[in-house]
Amino acid sequence: MSTVIVSPKFQVVIPKEVRDSIGLRVGEVLQVVQYGRRIEMIPVTSIKAMKGFLKGMSTAFVREDDR
């Protein structure tokens, strides 16, 4: 687990091991989400980049009788 310090301008540096593990690049856009006192930063992925990411996923499932 890494820790960071909030600067006087409310900036933080994402630790190198975290950047490398998720493939974060310079200029990438992150969405910031707040859950109570917790903050999550989620990389924004374009629809074009997501093309085919569900390839091979099974679509077979059992439907309820009333459907």
N, C-alpha and C positions, 0 to 999 in steps of 0.2 A: 504494500500500500504506500502510495506517495502522498506527501503533503505539499501544499503550496501556500504562499503568503499573498494576501490581497494588498496591492500597492495603494498609495494615496490617491491614485486615479481609478481605483477599483478594477485594476487589471490583474490577471493571473497568467502564469506561464504553464502550459500543459507539459508535464514531464516527458522527456524524450522517449522513455520506454512505452508510455501510453500512446504517443503520436505514432511510433513505429508499429506498435501492435495492431492499431486500427487503420494504418495507412493514411493518416491525415497529412495533407499537403498544404503548402503556403497558398493562401487565397481561398481555401475551401470555406463554404458557408456552413455555419452551425446553427441549429435551432436551439434556443434556450428554453427549458421547461422547468417550472417550479412545482414541487410537491411538498407543501408545508415548508419546512426549513431546509429541504434538500434541493439542489440544483442539478439538472442533467443537461448536457450538451449533446445534441444528436446531429450527425452530419446529414445535410440535405442532399438527397440523391435525385437527379433529374429523371423524369419518366423515360427518356431516351436511353439512359444508362441502365435502367432496370429491365429493358427488353430481354425476355428469355430467362429471367432468373427463376421462374417456376417450372422450367422445362423438366419433364420427367416426373412431375408430381402426380400422384394417383388422384383421380377425380371420382373414383368409385366409393360410394358410401350408401348406407341403408337409410331410406327416407321413412319418416313416420307414416302410419296408415292414412292419416287425414290430410296428407300433402299430395 
